[in-house]
Each structure stands twice: as structure tokens, then as C-alpha cells.
Amino acid sequence: MRHSYLAALLGAVLTTASAGSAKAEVSITVDKTGQRMAVTVNGQQRYDWPVSTGADGYDTPGGSYRPQRMERTHFSREFDDAPMPFAIFFTGQGHAIHGTNHLRQLGSAVSHGCVRLSVRNAAALFALVKAEGTGNTHVQIDGDDLSVAGGNSGYRQTARTRRGYEADSIMSAGDQMGRGM
């Protein structure tokens, strides 16, 4: 009798311990048409943030992905060392979800193909994915590019070469601030 009680108690403790260490399923859904990101954990929405996806000629690829790697501090090798803090890379071509300080451009398709969000939100997402694991994280990119849908008609390309900005930044008329990827 005592042995079966101890076995049952040990089983309950092990079940509780293993349930506490189970990883949650994280779903990151990017809507290119609406320029929004929704993040759910085990089916419950946790975040809804504005983002910037690819500008005309710099498509953010649609589809389903798993994060391939994560880098807290990264600088773009392609675009003049543009800062890409809290980068979660989801394609082999270098597309990532990452932070930007160019908050006025969130909600507009102005990146070079990455999904940009505020640094604060990127840090929260990075911590969540790190805690739950890339294997438990799914990235879904949906919708049409705004540039194709006509939502990016007021933008033109200009060159910037100053460190920390893209080489071919997207600029609105009268706005001379460089953009990160």
C-alpha cells in the first residue's frame, strides 16, 4: 500500500514538473496588406503591432516559415551596416523580423524585404521566441505588398551611405531621414 502511494505521488510530481517545462506554441502572423503583426501563444493573442514590410522591388516573401536563427545584435551586410536589433531570421536569403528606430514608417511598406517593428516590440518578441524555442515558433507571412496594392505610391528611392542607414533607402517626399532594413 505504501509503495503504490509513493509511486502515485512520484508520478504526479513528475507529471507536474514536465507540464511546467512544456514549451508553448508561438504563432507570428504578418499581414502585408494591413502592415500588422499578430502574435499568439497557444492560440491566445498576446500582441498586435504595426510593422513595415518590403517596398516596391523589395518583396517580403509570403508563406510559412520557422525561424532559422536569432541574433540580438546584427548589422546588414547588404545595406551599409543598417542596424537590425533583435533579428529573427526566417529565410535563407536573410529576411528577418527585427527592430527599427524609424517609428514613423511603421504601417508603411518601406523595408528592403524584412519585417520591421519597434525595437521595444522586437525585444519582447525575441525574448518570447527565445524562451519558447524556434522549433515551437511558426512565422506566417500573408497578404499583398502595399506597393502592389497601391498603398506605397508616395515613396521614391534615394541613396544614403551614412553608417546605420540603408544604401538605397525609401524616402517620402520632403523626408530626408534614412531607413533601416
N, C-alpha and C positions, 0 to 999 in steps of 0.2 A: 504494500500500500504506500509506504513512504517513498519507495523508489519510483513509482508511477507518478506521485505528486511532484517529486523533484524533476522528473523528465518533462512533465507538462509545464512546470514553471520555467524550466530552461528553454523549452520550445517557445513559450510566449515571449520571453526576453529576447531570444534570437530573432523572432518574427518582428518584434517592435524595433529592434536595432536595425534590421535590414530594411524595414519600411522607411525609417528615418533617413537612411542613406540613399534611397532611391532618387534618381535624377528626374527632374521634371522635363516635359516636352516643351520646347520653346519654338514658337512659330513667328517668323518675321515676314510680314506681307507688305510689299511696296506696291502702291498704286501709282504708276507713272502718269496716268491721266489726271488724277487728283493731287499728285505730288504730296502724298501722305504715306506714313508707315504705321502699321498696327502691329503690336507685339502682344502675343498671348502666351500664357503659361498654363499648361494642362487645360487648354480650351477656354480659359478665363482671360479677357482682355486686361492687360496691365498698362499699356502705353498706346497713345495715338499722337504722332508727331508730324510736323511738316518736314519735308525733305526737298532736296534738289537732285534731279536725275539728269541724264545726258541731254546736252544741247544738240541742235541740228548738226548732223555729221559725227556726233559722239554718242551713239546709242548706248543706253544701259540695256544689256541683253535680258529679254524676258525668259521666264522658265523657272524650274525648280532646282534648288542647289542646297548643298551642305557647305558650311564654312570649311575652307581648306587650311587656312592658317590665320593666326591673330598676331598683331603687333601693336603694342601700346604706343610706341613712337615710331613713325615711319615717314619718310620723305620720298616723294615721287621721283623716280629716276627718269621718267619720260617728260615731265613737265617742270623743269627748272627747280627741282628740290621742293616742290609745293608740299607743305605740311599735311599729313594725313593721320592725325592723332586717333587713337583707339580704333585702328583699322581691323576690320573683319573681312578677309579676302574670300570671295565666293566663286571666282572663276580662275582658271589657269592663266588667263590673259591679264590679270592684275586688277580686275574690277573688285571694288571693296565698298563696304559701308564704313564711313569714317566721319569724324568731326570736322567742322569748319567754323571759323570766326566770322564768316560773311553771312550774318543772320538775315540781312535784308533780302538776300536772294533765295532764302528758303521758300518753297512754294512755287519756284520757277525752275524750268529745265535749263540749267546753265553749267552743268558739270561736264567733264570730259569722259563721262560714262560711269563714274562711281555714283553711289548714293550718299549724299552728304546730309548731315543733320547737325544740330548744335553740338558743341564739344561736351556740354553737360549731359545731353541725352545720349551721345555716343559713349560717354564714360559709363553711364548706367547700363546701356545695352551690352557693352564689352564685359562689365562685371557679371551681368546675368548669364551671358553665354559662357564665360569662363567658369562660373560656378556650376552650371548645369551640363556643360560639355558640348563640344562641337558636334559630336555624334547624336546628341539629343536635340539639335537645333536644325530647323528647316527654314530656308530662305525662299520665298516665292515672289517673283517679280511679274506683275500683271499690268495690263493697260497699254494705251498708246502713248508714244512720245508726244509731249506737248508741242514740239516743233512741227511734227507731222500733223497734229490735230489743230494747228493754227494758234496755239497758245504762246508761241515764242516769237511772234512777228516783230517785236520791238527791239530785238537784240542783233548786234553785229559783232564780228570778231576783230580784235586788235591785238597787237603784240605787246607783251610785258616781259622783261627779262630780269627784273629785280628778284633777288633771293626771297623765297617764300611765296612766290606767285607763279602762276602757270605761264608758259611761254606764249600760248595763244588763248588768252583769257576772253571770256564772253563779257562784253560791256554793254550796258544800256546807254542810250543817247544821253550825254551830259554826265555820266557816272564814270569817273576815272579810277575807281578802286579795282585792283586786281583780284582775281578769284583763285581759290584753291580748287583742286580737282573735285 
